[in-house]
Amino acid sequence: KAGVTQTPRYLIKTRGQQVTLSCSPISGHRSVSWYQQTPGQGLQFLFEYFSETQRNKGNFPGRFSGRQFSNSRSEMNVSTLELGDSALYLCASRNPGGTETQYFGPGTRLLVL
Amino acid sequence: GENVEQHPSTLSVQEGDSAVIKCTYSDSASNYFPWYKQELGKRPQLIIDIRSNVGEKKDQRIAVTLNKTAKHFSLHITETQPEDSAVYFCAAFQAGTALIFGKGTTLSVSS
């Protein structure tokens, strides 16, 4: 099976812009979670989508949003970018009802200037 | 919600020594505890996990122990090698919620 993929891999934006990141889960995995990774803060949970519905949400401002499509692919959007949004954004997929194991994509490195 | 604390944040050992990383969790309903290894520039990869009905699990040089009463679990790496150098993350999970991670431990193994 192909692994989790994310596009784009690298992105440079300026403050105030918005950005959309994409994640394609492993085939058959219906749950997609998003994490923000910054030095010293580890993997901070953003949100989880399952069957096109947001099931869990972390403590991030409303500028961070996401959605999931019927094929389980997911997108996350960050509006009005701030310098502090510079981070590695990782998505992970799993198969609820199967094992709890979560598989990560390679991430999208976002730099906000 | 669940909160996971991980210690130490950095750990330096000599090749062949053992390394121990400890995590505590806050929600007693959590019942699945995976450990991920992230090498520089790569994605986190699952290395071992344990469920709440088991107290210890071993896979070659790595082992994980779980103390449900104290709500803490630990990763043990024996006979460390330079390729064990990476960032290690612990996490806690229960059905219906998200997988919550600790802040990570940077392990450096010097030869």
Interface residues (C-beta under 8 A of the other chain):
Chain A: S33 Y35 G40 Q41 G42 L43 Q44 F45 E48 R55 N56 G58 L90 A92 E100 T101 Q102 Y103 F104 G105 P106 G107
Chain B: Q6 S9 Y32 P34 Y36 K42 R43 P44 Q45 L46 D49 F89 F93 G96 T97 A98 L99 I100 F101 G102 K103 G104
